Every structure is written in structure tokens, then in C-alpha cells.
Amino acid sequence: MGAKRENWPPPPAGGQAVEDRRPAFQVYDVRSRSLPDGLWEEGALGPGLPYALLFLEWEARFPREWTEHAKAWSTKQRLIRSLAVADHDQPTRAKLTDLVEIVVQRAHRCKDREYARVARAVDGEDLRHRLGTAAASANPWARLHADYVLWLLDRPEVPITQHVWRTWVSEASGRQPGSADPCG
């Protein structure tokens, strides 16, 4: 058979015959070229950039489907952090601006706070206009998230952490009488 027995993955529930299974190194080789695992090796920048953007757009636009088929929060976080750099070409900046706009308009999902890093990297008149529109919308999530991101853009020295988010939400709810905090 060629491969040592210890290189074979454990049998699946239901007991598949050993000869029907591929060696673990073949399984990992295939996974390394598919989403989301394929993004780990190449990174978000360079040849993997279109796939990283596609992966994040899928999560942003179709969160239920993404969760069902590709849920990988650590990959999402790593990609967002990799993309939070200021030297993107215009089409990439436009796509990242679109992603920030989409994310601030929905209920918070795991690792969404990382998009504030991207907002800092692509900060400009277009992004601030979109965030201002979201902050003035009837959607309470959009108002809260957009105001927070705008606040962070005006304060680049402030770290992007859960503590800062919670403190900001607490203070924001005190500044806006009658506003309901969608965070509960």
C-alpha cells in the first residue's frame, strides 16, 4: 500500500474499510488547496487575494450559508487582519470598503470587530460617507456599528478590543437618550 498505517486518518463513524481510505497526507494536500484551508498557506496577499476577498464576501453577504459550509472564524480573523494594510490598489480598496459597509449594517457576528482594522486601512471620503449614511439609518445595528467605526477612525491610537467596544457601547447608550442597545 505504500503509506504507513499511522499516516491514515481514523475510521469514520460507521466503520469504513481501510482500503477505501486515503492516507492522511493526501487528505491534507487536498484541503490545502480548498476554501478555507487553502488560504492558510498562501496568505491573503499575493496570489490568494481574490480568494480571500471572495471568502470574506461570502461570509458577509450569505452568513447562514457560509456558517453551514465553511465556518472558520480563525480564518476570517486572520484574513481580515492580513487585509488591514494601507497599500491596496483601487479595486481592492473598493471591495474592502464594500465589505466594511455590509458588515456594519448587520447584527454583529464573530470576528466582525476586526473590520474596524480594515476601515482604518481604507479610510477615506467614500468610506466615511457610507458610514455616515449607515449611522443615520433606521437600523439600530447599523447606527451603533457605524458610529463606533467612525469614532475609531477619528482615534487611531485607540486599540480595537472587546473592552473598548463594550466601554464605547456603554458610553454611547448614555449619550443617546431613548436609544435601544441592540447588544442586549
N, C-alpha and C positions, 0 to 999 in steps of 0.2 A: 504494500500500500504506500510506502514511501514516507509518510509522516508518522512521527512518534505518537503513541497513544495519548500522552499528556498534552499534545497540541490540539486535541479535538475538543470541541465545546461539550458541555454536559448534555445528556439526552433531554429533549423536550418532554414536557408532561405528556403522557400517552405512550411513551417508550418507542421511539423511532430506532430502527436498526442502525448499527454502527456504520455499515457500508453506505447508507443513504445520507450520511452527514459529511459536510466538508470540513477540512481541518480549520482550526481557529484562525490561522494566519490568512487563509483565503477569505473568511468572513470579514476580518478586519480590513483586508485590502479592498474589498468591495465597498464597505462602509466608508472608507476614507475618500471615496470619490462620489459620495451622495450627500444630499442635504439632510440634516445639518452637519453631520460629522465631517464631510469633505471640506468645510470651511475652517476646520481647526488647523489643518496643515498649511494651507496657502496663506491664511490670514485674510482680512477684509480688503487690504490694499493690494494693488497689483492685479494679477490675472483673476483673482477671486472677487474683485469689487462688484461686478454686475450680479454675481450670485449672492453676495452679502446684502446688497440693496434689495434684491428680489425676495430673499428670506425675510428681511425686516418689513418689506411692504406687504408680504403675505400675512405676517402676524398683525400688522396694523389694520389692514382692510378686512381680513377674514379671521378674526381671533378664534372663533369656535373651531373652524376647520383646521387652523394652524395647531391649536391645542390638541385636537384629535389625532393629527397625522405627524406633527413634527415638534411637539412641545420640547423645548430645550432652553430653559431660562438662562443657564450659564452661557450658552452660545449667543443668545440675544444680547446679554450684557456685554460679552467680550466684543461682539461686532459693533455695537453702539460705541463703546469706548475706543475701538480702533478707528472708527469713522469720525470721532470728535477731534479732528485736526483742521487747521485753517487753510491748508493749501490744496483744496479740491478745485477741479475745473468747473466751469459754469453748469454743465448738465448735472454733475454730481451734486453741486450745491443746491440746485433747484430740486432734485429728488429728495435730498435731506431736509430741505425747507418744507416740502410737501409732507414728509413723514412727521416732522415736529407738529405741523398744523393738524394732521389727522389724530395724533396721539393726545394732544391737549383737549380735543373735543370729545373724548370718550371717558368712561369710568376708568379709573386707574387699574392697570394690570401690572403684574410682577415685572420689575425692572424698568418700568416706564420713566421713573425719575431720571434714568440715565440719559434720556433725550434732552435734558437741560444742558448736558455737556455738548451735545451736537448743536443746540441752539446757540451756545456761546461761540462755537467754531464757525457757524454760518451767519452770525449776527449781521443784520443789515436792515435797510429800509423796508424791503419786501417782507421779511420775517416779522419785523415789529408791527407792520400794518396788519398782517394776518393775525398776529397775537392780539392786537388791539381790537380787531373785529370779533375774535372769539371771546375776549374779555367783556365785550358789550352785548354778547348774545343772551338769549333766554335760557340757554343750557347752563345749569349751575356747575357742572363739572368743567365745562369749557371756561367759564368765568374764573373759577378757582385756579385751574391749572395754568391758564394763560397769564393771569395776574402774577402767579408765582414765578413763571419763567421770565416775564418782563422784569420783575423785581430782581431776579438773579442776574439778568443781563446788565442791569444798572449797577450791580455789585459783584464784579468779577473776583474779588478777594474772598467772597463767602463760599465755603465749601458746599458741595452738593451731597448732603447726607440726609438720612431719615430724621435725625434730630432737628436739623434746620427746617425741613419740611413741616414737621409737627409743630415746631415753635411758630413758624410763619402762619400756619393754618389757625392756630390758637389766637395769635395776634390779629389776623385778618378778620376772624369772626367777631372780634371785639370792635374793629374799626367800621364794620359794615352792619349797622343796626338792621335787624329783621332778616338778615341773610341766613339761609339754612346751610349748615355744613354738610355736604354730601358724603363726607368721610365718616359720618355717624358719630 
